[in-house]
């Protein structure tokens, strides 16, 4: 198995089978919530990219 494929599978396994640690409070509440939502075990609960791009905190950089 190629190293990148192995690494990708390890990341997928961590998301699906391990409990996520809380995001450190040095990060904004928005970023904490975004990361938490992106790491949802159920892929259907993860936000789609078009919704992420509409968040005001992100859209202001995308629309520049």
Buried (B, 14 or more C-beta within 10 A) or exposed (E): EEEEEEEEEEEEEEBEEEEEEEBEEEEEEEEBEBEEEEBEEEEEEBBEEEEBEEBEEEEEEEEE
